[in-house]
Amino acid sequence: MTAPPTERLEPLAADVFARLAAVTEDVPAELRAREVGTVQEVGQGVAWIRGLRRVAAEELLTLGDGTLAMVTDLDPGRIGATLLGGDAGLRAGDRALRTGRVTDVPVGPRLLGRVLDPAGRPLDGHGPVGATRRLPVERDAPAVFDRDPVETPLTTGLTVLDTLLPIGRGQRELILGDRQTGKTTLAVEALANQRESGVVGVYCAIGQRASAVAKVVEDLKARGAFGQCVVVVAGGEDPPGLQFIAPYAATTIAEAFVGQGRDVLIVYDDLTRHARAYRELSLLLRRPPGREAYPGDIFYIHARLLERAAHLRETLGGGSLTALPIVETQAQNLAAFIPTNLISITDGQIYLSPRLFQKGLLPAVDVGRSVSRVGGRAQRRAYRDVAGALRLVYAQYEELETFARFGTRLEPATRRTLERGRRVRELLKQRPFEPRTPLEQIAMLVPLVDGLFDPVPLPQVAAAAEAVRAAARRELVMVGERIARGEPLMAEDRNRILDTARRAIVPVTDAGSA
C-alpha cells in the first residue's frame, strides 16, 4: 500500500527545518530601531517630509519605492529634501527611510574608463562599477598648511596656453566665453593631451545634452585617453538636485586619486548651468531670492567647490588637483553676476572671443583679456626665455591693429610690429586635437621672436612652421629632453634651434616664390 502524501513529506520537512536551525543557531538575534517618516508633499525635484526627528543635514533618504533624496532643509516640524532621481512613482503619504549615511559616491581606480551619474550609478551599460569604497560628496578643502606652491607645469599641448597662459598642477583656471566659441573643445583637448603624462582626467557634465556628452566620450576614446578618465554626467533632463551635487561628486572622485599621490585634471562643464540648477532648487525650497533670483550663498557654493583644488605637501602624498571650470557669458559681458564671482575665486581666466572664433583663429583665446595669476612659476625655464618677448609683441600688435584699419600711413617700425604680430597670431593657431610638444613649441617660437618668420609671406607661415616642427623632431632630440627636464635654454641650444629653423624655412619660402 502506498503511503499518503502527507506522510511522505513529513521526513523531508523535518530535514529542511533541521538544516535551517543548524545554519541560524549561531546568528545572534538583534533588534534595530528604524526611524520612519512620511512624505507630506512632492514638488518638481523636491519633497517635504515629516517624522524624521534625528535626521542630519545632507543625509541620504530612501523615499517610496526607492527614490533617493538628500536632506537640504531642516525646518521646524518638517524637512526639505532634494530628489536624486525621478519622482514619477512618488506620492504624498509614501514612507521616508533614513539610510544613516550622508550623500556619497564610489571612488577608486575601477571608475577609470567609466561613465556614471553623481550618485555612482553607471550610465555606460557596462554593469556595476565594482568600487567598494565610498566617500561623501561634500568634503573640506585642504588646509593652507597642507598645500605646496603651484610650481609644476601642466602641459596642455596648446601653444597659446603653454606659452602665454601657463597652467600649473593644483591651479584653478577659469574658461569663459559666449556660446559656441570652443570652451568645451579647449578643455577636452587639455584632458586628451594628458594621455602620456600620467595625469588622471575627470570630466563633469552639468545640464549638458546627451549628444554633447557622447561626443566628448568619443573624442577621448579616439585619442586613447578615455582609459584614464572618469566621466560624471548629470544631464539637462535630470532633477536639479542631481545637477547640483554633480561637481561635488566628481571632485570627490578626483580627490581619491589625489590621496594616492597622483595628479588629476578636472573639468566642470559648466558652472553656469550648475548655478541655474541651484537657483531652481532654492526657489523650489522657498528660500529668499537675491540678485537675479539667485540665493544669497551662490558665491559660497562655488568657492567651497573650487577651494578643493590644490597641490598637496609631500608628507600628504604630493598629489594635485587642477580645476578647469567653464562658465558661459552673454554678449561678451564679463561683468555679469556668475562670471564675476568665478573670476574672483579662480587663479586666472582664459577668455574665448567670438570675434576671433568667427575669423577662424582657433583656439579663439583673447590673450589680452586672459591671465594666469600663477604665471612663470608654473612654466618651464625655456618658455620664460621667449614668453616675455612674445607677449610684448602680441600686445603691441593688438594695440596697433585698430589704427591700421583706417589705412593711414604707418612708420616702418610700426609696420614691422604689425607684420610680426600677424605672424604671432598665425603661429598660435592650432587645429583641434593636434597637440604640440614643448620642443615643437620652443623650436617654432624662438625663430619667431628673432624675426626669422618676418620675410615669410603670411599665407606660407603655417607651412613654414610645420617644416620647422618636423625638423626639430628629427634634429633636436637632445634639446627637447633638456627642455622637458625644465632646464634653461642655453645659448648653444638657441643657436641650434635658429640654424635648424633657417634650413627648414628657406625651401618653403623658395617654393612659395616660385
C-alpha positions as CSV (number, residue, x, y, z in Angstrom):
1,M,0.0,0.0,0.0
2,T,1.3,3.5,-0.9
3,A,1.8,5.9,1.9
4,P,-0.3,9.1,1.9
5,P,1.4,12.3,0.5
6,T,1.5,14.0,3.9
7,E,3.4,11.0,5.5
8,R,6.0,11.2,2.6
9,L,6.6,14.9,3.1
10,E,7.0,14.9,6.9
11,P,10.6,13.4,6.9
12,L,11.6,15.9,4.2
13,A,10.2,18.9,6.0
14,A,11.8,17.8,9.2
15,D,15.2,17.6,7.5
16,V,14.8,21.1,6.0
17,F,13.9,22.6,9.3
18,A,16.8,20.8,11.0
19,R,19.2,22.3,8.5
20,L,17.8,25.8,8.8
21,A,18.1,25.5,12.6
22,A,21.8,24.5,12.2
23,V,22.5,27.4,10.0
24,T,20.7,30.1,12.1
25,E,21.6,28.9,15.6
26,D,24.9,30.8,15.6
27,V,23.3,34.1,14.2
28,P,22.6,36.4,17.1
29,A,19.2,37.9,17.3
30,E,19.2,41.7,17.2
31,L,16.5,44.3,17.3
32,R,17.1,47.6,15.4
33,A,15.1,50.8,15.8
34,R,14.4,52.3,12.5
35,E,13.1,55.9,12.1
36,V,10.3,56.2,9.5
37,G,8.9,59.4,8.2
38,T,6.1,60.3,5.8
39,V,6.3,62.2,2.6
40,Q,4.0,65.2,3.1
41,E,4.4,67.0,-0.3
42,V,6.1,66.3,-3.6
43,G,7.2,69.1,-5.9
44,Q,9.3,69.3,-9.0
45,G,12.6,67.9,-7.8
46,V,11.9,68.4,-4.1
47,A,9.9,66.6,-1.3
48,W,8.7,67.7,2.1
49,I,8.8,65.1,4.9
50,R,7.6,64.8,8.4
51,G,8.5,62.5,11.2
52,L,12.3,62.1,10.9
53,R,13.4,63.9,14.1
54,R,17.0,62.7,14.2
55,V,17.8,63.2,10.6
56,A,21.1,65.1,9.7
57,A,21.8,67.6,7.0
58,E,22.9,66.1,3.7
59,E,21.8,62.7,4.9
60,L,20.6,60.3,2.2
61,L,17.0,59.2,2.4
62,T,15.0,56.4,0.6
63,L,11.5,57.6,-0.4
64,G,8.6,55.4,-1.5
65,D,9.7,52.7,-3.9
66,G,13.4,53.5,-3.7
67,T,13.8,57.1,-4.9
68,L,17.0,58.7,-3.4
69,A,16.8,62.1,-1.8
70,M,19.3,64.4,0.1
71,V,18.3,66.4,3.1
72,T,18.9,70.1,2.4
73,D,16.4,72.0,4.7
74,L,15.8,71.3,8.4
75,D,12.8,73.4,9.2
76,P,10.8,73.2,12.4
77,G,8.2,70.4,12.0
78,R,9.4,69.1,8.6
79,I,12.4,68.7,6.4
80,G,13.1,69.5,2.8
81,A,14.9,67.1,0.6
82,T,16.1,67.3,-3.0
83,L,15.4,64.3,-5.2
84,L,18.3,62.5,-6.8
85,G,16.0,60.6,-9.1
86,G,12.7,60.8,-10.9
87,D,9.6,61.5,-8.9
88,A,7.1,59.7,-11.2
89,G,6.2,57.0,-8.7
90,L,6.4,59.2,-5.6
91,R,3.3,60.3,-3.8
92,A,2.3,62.1,-0.7
93,G,1.9,59.5,2.1
94,D,4.8,57.4,1.0
95,R,7.4,56.2,3.6
96,A,10.7,58.0,4.0
97,L,13.5,55.9,5.5
98,R,16.9,57.1,6.8
99,T,20.0,55.4,5.4
100,G,22.3,56.6,8.2
101,R,24.9,58.0,5.8
102,V,25.5,61.3,4.1
103,T,25.3,61.6,0.3
104,D,28.4,59.8,-1.1
105,V,29.9,58.4,-4.3
106,P,32.0,55.3,-5.1
107,V,35.7,56.1,-5.6
108,G,38.8,54.2,-6.8
109,P,40.6,53.0,-9.9
110,R,37.7,50.9,-11.0
111,L,36.0,54.1,-12.1
112,L,38.6,54.8,-14.8
113,G,37.1,54.5,-18.3
114,R,33.5,54.6,-16.9
115,V,30.5,57.0,-17.3
116,L,28.4,57.4,-14.2
117,D,25.9,59.7,-12.6
118,P,26.7,61.8,-9.5
119,A,25.2,59.0,-7.3
120,G,27.6,56.5,-8.7
121,R,25.1,54.7,-10.9
122,P,26.7,53.5,-14.2
123,L,25.4,55.1,-17.4
124,D,27.5,53.3,-20.0
125,G,25.8,49.9,-19.9
126,H,28.9,48.0,-18.7
127,G,27.4,46.9,-15.4
128,P,28.2,48.0,-11.8
129,V,31.4,50.0,-11.2
130,G,32.6,47.5,-8.6
131,A,34.1,50.0,-6.3
132,T,33.8,49.1,-2.6
133,R,35.0,52.4,-1.1
134,R,32.6,55.4,-0.9
135,L,33.3,59.0,0.2
136,P,31.0,61.9,0.9
137,V,30.4,64.3,-1.9
138,E,30.9,67.3,0.4
139,R,34.4,67.4,1.9
140,D,36.5,70.1,3.5
141,A,39.1,71.7,1.3
142,P,42.8,71.1,2.2
143,A,44.1,73.5,4.9
144,V,46.6,76.2,4.0
145,F,49.4,74.4,5.7
146,D,48.6,71.2,3.8
147,R,49.3,72.9,0.5
148,D,52.5,73.4,-1.5
149,P,53.1,76.2,-4.0
150,V,51.9,75.6,-7.6
151,E,55.1,75.3,-9.5
152,T,54.9,72.1,-11.7
153,P,53.6,72.8,-15.2
154,L,50.6,71.1,-16.6
155,T,51.4,70.7,-20.3
156,T,48.2,71.1,-22.4
157,G,49.8,70.8,-25.9
158,L,48.2,74.1,-26.8
159,T,50.8,76.7,-27.8
160,V,48.8,79.7,-26.7
161,L,48.3,78.2,-23.2
162,D,51.7,76.7,-22.6
163,T,53.5,79.8,-23.7
164,L,51.3,82.8,-22.7
165,L,48.9,81.4,-20.2
166,P,50.7,78.6,-18.3
167,I,48.6,76.3,-16.1
168,G,50.2,74.7,-13.0
169,R,49.3,71.5,-11.3
170,G,47.0,72.5,-8.5
171,Q,45.8,75.7,-10.2
172,R,42.2,76.8,-10.8
173,E,41.9,78.4,-14.3
174,L,38.6,79.6,-15.5
175,I,37.5,79.1,-19.1
176,L,34.8,81.6,-20.2
177,G,33.2,82.9,-23.3
178,D,29.9,83.1,-25.2
179,R,28.1,80.1,-26.7
180,Q,29.8,78.2,-29.5
181,T,33.3,79.7,-29.0
182,G,35.1,76.4,-28.3
183,K,35.2,76.3,-24.5
184,T,34.4,72.6,-24.2
185,T,36.8,71.7,-27.0
186,L,39.6,73.6,-25.3
187,A,39.0,71.8,-22.0
188,V,38.6,68.3,-23.6
189,E,41.8,68.9,-25.6
190,A,43.7,69.6,-22.3
191,L,42.2,66.3,-20.9
192,A,43.0,64.2,-24.0
193,N,46.6,65.5,-24.2
194,Q,47.4,64.1,-20.7
195,R,47.4,60.5,-22.0
196,E,51.2,60.3,-21.8
197,S,51.7,62.4,-18.7
198,G,50.0,60.1,-16.2
199,V,47.5,62.8,-15.2
200,V,44.1,61.3,-14.4
201,G,41.2,63.2,-16.1
202,V,37.7,63.8,-14.7
203,Y,35.1,65.4,-16.9
204,C,31.9,66.6,-15.2
205,A,29.0,67.4,-17.4
206,I,26.2,69.5,-15.8
207,G,23.0,70.1,-17.6
208,Q,24.5,69.1,-21.0
209,R,22.7,67.3,-23.8
210,A,23.3,63.6,-24.1
211,S,24.7,64.1,-27.7
212,A,27.3,66.6,-26.4
213,V,28.5,64.2,-23.7
214,A,28.6,61.3,-26.2
215,K,30.8,63.5,-28.4
216,V,33.2,64.2,-25.5
217,V,33.4,60.5,-24.7
218,E,34.1,59.6,-28.4
219,D,36.8,62.3,-28.6
220,L,38.6,60.9,-25.5
221,K,38.4,57.4,-26.9
222,A,39.7,58.4,-30.3
223,R,42.7,60.0,-28.7
224,G,43.4,57.0,-26.4
225,A,42.8,59.0,-23.2
226,F,39.4,57.6,-22.1
227,G,41.0,54.7,-20.1
228,Q,42.5,57.2,-17.6
229,C,39.4,59.4,-17.4
230,V,36.2,59.3,-15.4
231,V,33.1,61.0,-16.9
232,V,30.4,62.2,-14.4
233,V,27.1,63.2,-16.1
234,A,24.0,65.0,-14.8
235,G,22.1,65.7,-17.9
236,G,19.7,68.6,-18.6
237,E,16.7,66.2,-18.1
238,D,17.9,65.1,-14.7
239,P,16.5,66.6,-11.5
240,P,18.1,69.9,-10.3
241,G,19.3,68.1,-7.1
242,L,21.4,65.7,-9.2
243,Q,22.8,68.5,-11.2
244,F,23.7,70.4,-8.0
245,I,25.7,67.6,-6.5
246,A,27.4,66.6,-9.7
247,P,30.6,68.8,-9.4
248,Y,31.0,67.9,-5.7
249,A,30.7,64.1,-6.5
250,A,33.2,64.5,-9.4
251,T,35.6,66.3,-7.1
252,T,35.4,63.6,-4.5
253,I,36.2,61.0,-7.2
254,A,39.2,63.1,-8.2
255,E,40.4,63.6,-4.6
256,A,40.6,59.9,-4.1
257,F,43.3,59.7,-6.7
258,V,45.0,62.8,-5.3
259,G,45.2,61.0,-1.9
260,Q,47.2,58.3,-3.7
261,G,49.8,60.9,-4.7
262,R,48.5,61.2,-8.3
263,D,47.9,64.4,-10.3
264,V,44.4,65.0,-11.5
265,L,42.8,67.4,-14.0
266,I,39.1,68.0,-13.6
267,V,36.8,69.9,-16.0
268,Y,33.4,71.4,-14.8
269,D,31.2,71.9,-17.9
270,D,29.7,74.2,-16.9
271,L,29.2,76.1,-13.7
272,T,26.6,78.5,-15.3
273,R,24.2,75.6,-15.5
274,H,25.2,74.5,-12.0
275,A,24.3,77.9,-10.7
276,R,20.9,77.8,-12.5
277,A,20.2,74.4,-11.1
278,Y,20.9,75.7,-7.6
279,R,18.7,78.7,-8.2
280,E,15.9,76.5,-9.3
281,L,16.4,74.2,-6.3
282,S,16.4,77.1,-3.9
283,L,13.3,78.6,-5.3
284,L,11.5,75.2,-5.1
285,L,12.6,75.0,-1.4
286,R,11.2,78.6,-0.9
287,R,14.5,80.2,0.1
288,P,14.6,84.0,-0.2
289,P,16.0,85.1,-3.6
290,G,18.7,87.7,-4.1
291,R,20.4,89.3,-7.1
292,E,19.0,87.8,-10.4
293,A,16.9,85.5,-8.2
294,Y,20.0,83.6,-7.1
295,P,20.1,82.7,-3.3
296,G,22.5,84.5,-1.0
297,D,25.0,81.7,-0.8
298,I,25.6,81.3,-4.6
299,F,29.2,82.6,-4.2
300,Y,29.8,80.1,-1.4
301,I,28.7,77.0,-3.3
302,H,31.3,77.7,-5.9
303,A,34.0,78.9,-3.5
304,R,33.8,75.7,-1.4
305,L,34.0,73.6,-4.6
306,L,37.0,75.3,-6.2
307,E,38.9,75.6,-3.0
308,R,39.3,71.8,-3.1
309,A,41.8,72.2,-6.0
310,A,45.3,72.2,-4.5
311,H,48.8,70.9,-4.7
312,L,49.3,68.8,-1.5
313,R,52.5,68.7,0.5
314,E,54.9,65.8,0.0
315,T,54.0,64.5,3.5
316,L,50.4,64.0,2.3
317,G,51.5,62.3,-0.9
318,G,52.3,65.3,-3.1
319,G,49.3,64.8,-5.4
320,S,47.5,67.7,-7.1
321,L,44.0,68.6,-8.3
322,T,43.9,71.1,-11.2
323,A,40.5,72.6,-11.9
324,L,39.3,74.0,-15.3
325,P,35.8,75.3,-14.6
326,I,33.8,76.6,-17.6
327,V,31.3,79.4,-17.5
328,E,29.2,80.9,-20.2
329,T,28.9,84.6,-20.8
330,Q,26.2,86.6,-22.6
331,A,27.1,89.1,-25.3
332,Q,30.8,89.1,-24.1
333,N,29.7,90.5,-20.7
334,L,32.5,89.5,-18.3
335,A,30.9,91.7,-15.5
336,A,27.8,89.5,-15.2
337,F,27.0,88.0,-11.7
338,I,28.2,84.4,-12.1
339,P,31.3,85.2,-14.2
340,T,32.4,87.9,-11.8
341,N,32.1,85.5,-8.9
342,L,34.1,82.8,-10.5
343,I,36.8,85.2,-11.8
344,S,37.3,86.4,-8.2
345,I,37.6,82.7,-6.9
346,T,40.0,81.3,-9.5
347,D,43.7,81.9,-10.2
348,G,43.1,83.3,-13.7
349,Q,40.9,83.1,-16.7
350,I,41.1,82.0,-20.4
351,Y,38.7,84.2,-22.4
352,L,37.5,82.8,-25.7
353,S,36.4,85.6,-28.1
354,P,33.6,85.2,-30.6
355,R,35.3,87.8,-32.8
356,L,38.4,85.6,-33.1
357,F,36.2,82.5,-33.5
358,Q,34.4,84.0,-36.4
359,K,37.7,84.8,-38.1
360,G,38.8,81.2,-37.8
361,L,41.6,81.9,-35.3
362,L,41.3,78.8,-33.3
363,P,41.6,78.3,-30.4
364,A,39.9,81.7,-30.1
365,V,41.8,82.8,-27.0
366,D,41.9,86.5,-26.4
367,V,45.3,86.9,-24.9
368,G,44.8,90.5,-23.9
369,R,41.7,89.6,-21.7
370,S,43.1,86.4,-20.4
371,V,45.5,86.0,-17.5
372,S,47.2,83.3,-15.4
373,R,47.9,84.5,-11.9
374,V,50.4,81.7,-11.3
375,G,52.5,82.9,-14.3
376,G,56.0,81.9,-14.9
377,R,56.3,80.0,-11.6
378,A,54.5,77.1,-13.3
379,Q,56.3,77.3,-16.6
380,R,59.4,75.5,-17.9
381,R,62.5,77.7,-18.0
382,A,62.8,77.5,-21.8
383,Y,59.3,79.1,-22.1
384,R,60.3,82.0,-19.9
385,D,63.0,83.0,-22.4
386,V,60.5,83.6,-25.2
387,A,57.2,84.2,-23.4
388,G,58.0,87.7,-22.3
389,A,59.1,88.9,-25.8
390,L,56.2,87.1,-27.4
391,R,53.6,88.7,-25.1
392,L,55.1,92.1,-25.7
393,V,55.0,91.7,-29.5
394,Y,51.4,90.4,-29.3
395,A,50.2,93.2,-27.0
396,Q,51.8,95.9,-29.3
397,Y,50.1,94.3,-32.3
398,E,46.7,94.3,-30.7
399,E,47.1,97.9,-29.8
400,L,48.1,99.0,-33.3
401,E,45.7,96.7,-35.1
402,T,42.8,99.1,-34.6
403,F,44.7,102.1,-36.0
404,A,45.9,100.1,-39.0
405,R,42.3,99.6,-40.2
406,F,42.0,103.3,-41.1
407,G,44.6,102.9,-43.8
408,T,46.8,105.8,-42.6
409,R,50.4,105.9,-43.5
410,L,52.5,103.9,-41.0
411,E,56.1,104.3,-40.0
412,P,58.4,101.4,-40.9
413,A,58.8,100.3,-37.2
414,T,55.0,100.3,-36.8
415,R,54.6,98.3,-40.0
416,R,57.2,95.7,-38.8
417,T,55.4,95.4,-35.5
418,L,52.1,94.7,-37.3
419,E,53.6,92.2,-39.6
420,R,55.3,90.3,-36.8
421,G,52.1,90.4,-34.8
422,R,50.2,88.8,-37.6
423,R,52.7,86.0,-37.8
424,V,52.5,85.5,-34.0
425,R,48.7,85.1,-34.3
426,E,49.2,82.7,-37.2
427,L,51.6,80.5,-35.3
428,L,49.3,80.4,-32.3
429,K,46.6,78.9,-34.4
430,Q,46.2,75.2,-33.9
431,R,43.8,72.6,-35.2
432,P,41.8,70.7,-32.6
433,F,43.4,67.6,-31.1
434,E,46.8,68.1,-32.7
435,P,49.0,68.7,-29.6
436,R,52.5,70.1,-29.8
437,T,55.3,69.0,-27.6
438,P,57.4,71.6,-25.7
439,L,60.2,71.1,-28.2
440,E,58.0,71.8,-31.2
441,Q,56.6,74.9,-29.5
442,I,60.0,76.3,-28.5
443,A,61.5,75.5,-31.9
444,M,58.8,77.5,-33.5
445,L,58.7,80.5,-31.2
446,V,62.4,81.2,-30.8
447,P,62.9,81.9,-34.6
448,L,59.6,83.9,-34.5
449,V,60.9,86.2,-31.8
450,D,64.3,86.5,-33.6
451,G,62.5,87.6,-36.8
452,L,63.1,84.5,-39.0
453,F,59.5,84.4,-40.0
454,D,59.3,88.1,-40.9
455,P,60.3,87.5,-44.6
456,V,57.9,84.6,-45.0
457,P,54.6,85.6,-46.8
458,L,51.7,85.3,-44.4
459,P,49.9,82.5,-46.4
460,Q,53.0,80.4,-46.1
461,V,53.7,80.9,-42.4
462,A,51.7,77.8,-41.3
463,A,53.6,75.6,-43.8
464,A,57.0,77.1,-42.7
465,A,56.1,76.4,-39.0
466,E,55.2,72.8,-39.8
467,A,58.5,72.4,-41.5
468,V,60.3,73.8,-38.5
469,R,58.5,71.5,-36.1
470,A,59.3,68.4,-38.3
471,A,63.0,69.4,-38.5
472,A,63.1,69.9,-34.7
473,R,61.7,66.4,-34.1
474,R,64.4,65.0,-36.3
475,E,67.4,67.0,-35.3
476,L,66.9,68.5,-31.8
477,V,66.1,65.4,-29.7
478,M,68.7,66.3,-27.0
479,V,67.5,69.9,-26.8
480,G,63.9,68.6,-26.4
481,E,65.0,66.3,-23.5
482,R,66.6,69.3,-21.7
483,I,63.5,71.4,-22.2
484,A,61.3,68.6,-20.8
485,R,63.5,68.4,-17.7
486,G,62.9,72.1,-17.1
487,E,66.5,73.3,-17.9
488,P,67.0,76.8,-19.2
489,L,67.6,77.4,-22.9
490,M,71.4,77.8,-23.3
491,A,73.0,80.0,-26.0
492,E,74.2,76.8,-27.8
493,D,70.6,75.4,-27.8
494,R,69.2,78.6,-29.1
495,N,71.8,78.8,-31.9
496,R,71.0,75.2,-32.9
497,I,67.3,75.9,-33.0
498,L,67.9,79.0,-35.2
499,D,70.1,77.1,-37.6
500,T,67.6,74.3,-37.9
501,A,64.7,76.8,-38.4
502,R,66.7,78.6,-41.2
503,R,67.3,75.4,-43.1
504,A,63.6,74.4,-42.7
505,I,62.1,77.8,-43.7
506,V,64.2,78.5,-46.8
507,P,62.7,75.7,-49.0
508,V,59.2,76.6,-48.1
509,T,59.8,80.3,-48.9
510,D,61.5,79.4,-52.2
511,A,58.7,77.1,-53.2
512,G,56.1,79.8,-52.5
513,S,58.1,82.4,-54.5
514,A,58.3,80.0,-57.5
